[in-house]
Amino acid sequence: MSENRTERAGCRFVVRKGQDQQPVLTLELFHNTVSVLNNTILGFELLGGTTAEQAKKIADVLNERVLNIFVTASALSKSS
């Protein structure tokens, strides 16, 4: 039998420069309440040609509308 476990955290989107100096969106958690994301960076690469200003607008819209991030993990348990 399997049991699902969901963890949530408040978050915000931030524009940063990627390795190629192009803007990327990263997700910052307000608290470490999503254990699978501890010590990780979750980022989103944008289409080529996206300007820093456009990336900021995307981040602003997401920050206005996204409340939390959630992750649901399925844990398998053995029953005798």
C-alpha positions in Angstrom: 0.0 0.0 0.0 1.3 3.5 -0.8 0.8 6.7 1.1 1.2 10.1 -0.5 2.9 12.9 1.4 2.6 16.5 0.4 4.9 19.3 1.6 4.3 23.0 1.0 6.2 26.2 1.3 5.6 29.9 0.5 7.8 31.1 -2.3 8.8 33.9 -4.6 10.3 34.1 -8.1 13.5 36.1 -8.6 15.3 37.0 -11.8 19.0 36.1 -11.9 21.7 35.9 -14.6 22.3 32.3 -15.8 25.7 30.8 -16.7 25.5 32.4 -20.2 24.5 35.8 -18.6 21.0 35.5 -19.9 18.1 36.1 -17.4 16.7 33.1 -15.7 13.9 32.7 -13.1 14.7 31.1 -9.8 12.3 30.0 -7.1 13.2 30.9 -3.5 11.4 29.3 -0.6 10.6 31.3 2.5 11.1 28.3 4.8 12.8 24.9 4.4 9.5 22.9 4.7 9.9 21.0 1.4 12.5 18.4 2.3 13.2 17.2 -1.2 14.2 20.8 -2.2 16.6 21.4 0.7 20.0 22.5 -0.6 18.7 22.8 -4.2 18.0 25.6 -6.6 15.0 25.4 -8.8 15.3 27.5 -11.9 13.6 28.2 -15.2 15.5 28.9 -18.4 13.7 31.4 -20.6 13.4 31.5 -24.3 16.4 33.0 -26.1 16.1 36.8 -26.6 14.1 37.3 -23.4 15.3 40.6 -21.9 15.9 41.2 -18.2 12.9 43.6 -18.2 10.7 40.9 -19.7 11.9 38.4 -17.2 11.1 40.8 -14.4 7.6 41.2 -15.7 7.2 37.4 -15.7 8.5 37.2 -12.1 6.2 40.0 -11.0 3.1 38.3 -12.4 4.0 34.9 -10.9 4.7 36.6 -7.5 1.3 38.2 -7.6 -0.6 34.9 -8.4 1.5 32.0 -6.9 0.9 31.4 -3.2 2.9 28.2 -2.5 4.9 25.5 -4.1 4.0 21.9 -3.2 5.6 18.6 -3.8 3.8 15.3 -3.4 5.9 12.2 -2.9 4.6 8.6 -2.9 6.1 6.5 -0.2 5.8 2.7 -0.7 5.2 0.8 2.5 5.3 -3.0 2.8 2.5 -4.8 4.5 2.9 -8.3 5.8 
